[in-house]
Amino acid sequence: MKKLLLILIAALGIATAAQASEEGIAWDKAPNNVNDLPSLQNGAKLFVNYCLGCHSAAYMRYNRLHDLGITDQQIKDNMLFATDKVGETMKAAIDPKQAKEWFGANPPDLTLIARSRSGHGGTGADYLYTYLRSYYPDPSRPTGWNNLVFPNVGMPHVLWQMQGTREPQFDTRTEHGHEVKSFTGWKQVTPGTMTSLQYDQTVGDLVGYLQWMGEPAQNSRVRVGVWVLIFLGLFTAIAWRLNAAFWKNVH
């Protein structure tokens, strides 16, 4: 019995070590920008300029950006690259056949990407925030880039000029006879046009917009929900007092 328990403990340790080596780096906490209009406006601009060339947001219309304080004229002047109508949905400019040929698969629609990527490591926003800050040069990949969060990713690092190039640093150790690599940080190789803090803030703006785009009504829903809870609280207090007054003289 004791031998069986030792075997099970060893097997569990090996599985845990293997899982740790496969899971990659932990997700960083994304800033909460869904109530910050200037941040969301900048995120929308970044999305149109850096993402919409390949990725669609087919369930999102340009005129929904009115909720962010962006006017029709601003949309027409700065954002309509793939269509000429503000009532159209955000469709990628790239031809799907060419995209599949270049990247191996048609880039996914991003309308709900922030909601679909949540997991045990955190929210979908946490995933995207970490992913967009975890690219590193890899000459073995067709695009020349790889990613710690999404190994062997087909998407190139479209924001590399802002961030510059970085290389991941690892600490290697042996656990239960298996080699395990632990991520320890990044080494800046070439500088970008932004400082590390500025780049993180820029990615935070973009991720905030992606999070907002997955549910544009979320801020209204939260506000309405608060008033509903206040109403229910007041109604409960009134009902409790009426109930006490009604039964006061009943024996």
Long-range contacts (C-beta under 8 A, 24 or more apart in sequence): 10-176, 13-175, 13-176, 14-176, 14-177, 14-178, 17-175, 17-176, 17-178, 17-180, 18-178, 20-180, 20-182, 21-178, 21-179, 21-180, 21-181, 23-121, 24-148, 24-149, 24-151, 24-183, 25-130, 25-134, 25-148, 25-149, 25-183, 26-121, 26-130, 27-121, 27-122, 27-126, 27-127, 27-129, 27-130, 27-149, 28-126, 28-129, 28-130, 28-133, 29-122, 29-126, 29-129, 30-122, 30-123, 30-125, 30-126, 30-128, 30-129, 30-130, 30-204, 30-207, 30-208, 30-211, 31-129, 31-201, 31-204, 31-207, 31-208, 32-208, 33-204, 33-205, 33-207, 33-208, 33-209, 33-211, 34-208, 34-211, 34-212, 34-218, 34-219, 35-219, 36-208, 37-68, 37-69, 39-204, 39-205, 39-208, 39-209, 40-68, 40-205, 40-208, 40-209, 40-212, 41-68, 41-69, 41-70, 42-202, 42-205, 42-209, 43-205, 43-206, 43-207, 43-208, 43-209, 43-210, 43-212, 44-68, 44-70, 44-79, 44-209, 45-78, 45-79, 46-202, 46-205, 46-206, 46-209, 47-110, 47-206, 47-209, 47-210, 47-213, 48-78, 48-79, 48-81, 48-90, 50-158, 50-159, 50-206, 51-110, 51-158, 51-206, 52-81, 52-82, 52-90, 52-92, 52-93, 53-81, 53-92, 53-93, 53-94, 54-92, 54-94, 54-99, 54-103, 54-107, 54-155, 55-92, 55-107, 55-108, 55-109, 55-110, 56-89, 56-90, 56-91, 56-92, 56-107, 56-109, 56-110, 56-111, 57-89, 57-90, 57-109, 57-110, 57-111, 57-213, 58-89, 58-90, 58-91, 58-109, 58-111, 59-89, 59-109, 59-111, 59-112, 60-89, 60-90, 60-111, 60-213, 60-216, 61-86, 61-87, 61-88, 61-89, 61-90, 62-86, 62-87, 62-88, 62-89, 62-90, 63-87, 64-216, 67-216, 68-212, 103-143, 103-154, 103-155, 104-142, 104-154, 105-154, 107-155, 110-210, 110-213, 111-213, 111-214, 112-214, 113-210, 113-214, 114-207, 114-210, 114-211, 114-213, 114-214, 115-214, 115-215, 124-211, 124-214, 125-207, 125-208, 125-210, 125-211, 128-207, 128-210, 129-203, 129-204, 129-207, 132-159, 132-203, 132-206, 132-207, 133-163, 133-199, 133-200, 133-203, 134-168, 135-160, 135-163, 135-166, 136-165, 136-166, 136-167, 136-168, 137-165, 137-167, 137-189, 148-183, 159-199, 159-202, 159-203, 160-192, 161-192, 161-193, 162-192, 162-193, 162-194, 162-198, 162-199, 162-202, 163-192, 163-194, 163-199, 164-188, 164-189, 164-190, 164-191, 164-192, 165-189, 165-190
